[in-house]
């Protein structure tokens, strides 16, 4: 199964539980679904990283166009400058 599909499926299930059990907090929902263990899996970590990369590839060029420097973006996102620079050439 594609990593993005798995991530979307997990989010869908979490959303259903949140609406079905509105008095439960997110930690209780995670415990009920056993997501604490799931979040430690390589597949989950890869999906999370993929989502982060996708977000940065969209946001860094937009922030640069608004006049922010690479250093400012890195500082605001609490990331190394080198990480932000990877997304500059994707403009």
LORODO-180051 format. One record per residue (C-alpha): x, y, z; residue in three letters. Coordinates in steps of 0.5 Angstrom, whole numbers, plus 500, padded with zeros to 3 digits. Each point is the difference from the previous one (the first is absolute). Layout:
REM residues N
XYZALA/...
This chain:
REM residues 91
500500500UNK/503507498UNK/502504506UNK/496506499UNK/494495499UNK/502497507UNK/500507503UNK/494502498UNK/496494502UNK/503501507UNK/498507500UNK/493498498UNK/499495505UNK/503505506UNK/495505497UNK/494495501UNK/502498507UNK/500508502UNK/493501497UNK/498493503UNK/503501507UNK/500508501UNK/501499507UNK/507497499UNK/506504499UNK/505498495UNK/505496504UNK/494495502UNK/498499493UNK/507499498UNK/500495506UNK/494496498UNK/502500493UNK/507498502UNK/503505496UNK/506501505UNK/503494497UNK/498502493UNK/504506500UNK/506497502UNK/500496493UNK/504501494UNK/494501496UNK/497506504UNK/507503501UNK/501500492UNK/493503499UNK/501505505UNK/506502497UNK/497500493UNK/495505503UNK/505505503UNK/504500493UNK/494501496UNK/498506505UNK/507503500UNK/500499492UNK/494504499UNK/501505506UNK/507502499UNK/500503493UNK/494504503UNK/503503506UNK/506502496UNK/495504495UNK/498503506UNK/506503501UNK/503495506UNK/507498500UNK/502493500UNK/503501507UNK/493503502UNK/496494498UNK/505496503UNK/500503507UNK/492501500UNK/499492498UNK/506498505UNK/504497494UNK/507500498UNK/501505494UNK/503494496UNK/493497500UNK/496506498UNK/506501494UNK/498493497UNK/493503499UNK/502506497UNK/502497493UNK/493498499UNK/497506499UNK/
